[in-house]
Every structure is written in C-alpha cells, then in structure tokens.
Amino acid sequence: MKGKFILYIFSTIFVIWAMDSVDINKIFKKNKIIQAQILYFFLGISLIYLVTNFFWDLFTSLKIF
C-alpha cells in the first residue's frame, strides 16, 4: 500500500502540472467561476485516480511492486 501512496503523490504533481496548461476561462461562461472551479477540481481528482490506478495495475501485473 505504500507504493500506491507514492504513486498518488507523483500522479497528483503531474496532473496538476498538466492541468495548469488549460485555460478554463475560455471554456466556461462568464460569471460562472464557482462552477468552473468545482468542475476543474473534480476533473483533477478523477485524473489523479485514473492515472494512479493505471500505473498501479501495470506495475502489479509486471510484479514490480
């Protein structure tokens, strides 16, 4: 379980770094700041979960962890 926690830390760093390149102000309507931030937060959490589980399954199937 320690390995999965480390994967969560690394994937969080990389997902935040990658999502920083997206300009969400051009995607959403004006004056909908709270809704945009909530959606951005949930997208980030979803990506972190998916990336971590992908690498965890990959590493466990290759018997690395």
HUJOQUI-V91799 format. One record per pair of residues at least 12 apart in sequence whose ideal C-beta (glycine too) atoms are under 10 Angstrom apart, sorted by the first residue. I is the first residue (numbers start at 1). J is the second residue. Records with the same first field share a line. If there is no record, write none. Layout:
I = J + J
This chain:
1 = 65
2 = 65
3 = 55 + 56 + 59 + 60 + 64 + 65
4 = 52 + 53 + 55 + 56 + 59 + 60 + 65
5 = 52
6 = 52 + 65
7 = 48 + 51 + 52 + 53 + 54 + 55 + 56 + 59 + 65
8 = 48 + 49 + 51 + 52 + 53 + 56
9 = 48 + 52
10 = 48 + 51 + 52 + 55
11 = 47 + 48 + 49 + 50 + 51 + 52 + 53 + 54 + 55 + 56
12 = 44 + 45 + 47 + 48 + 51 + 52
13 = 48
14 = 47 + 48 + 51
15 = 43 + 44 + 45 + 46 + 47 + 48 + 49 + 50 + 51 + 52
16 = 44 + 47 + 48
18 = 44 + 47 + 51
19 = 40 + 43 + 44 + 47 + 48
22 = 40 + 43
24 = 36 + 37 + 39 + 40 + 43
27 = 39 + 40
28 = 40
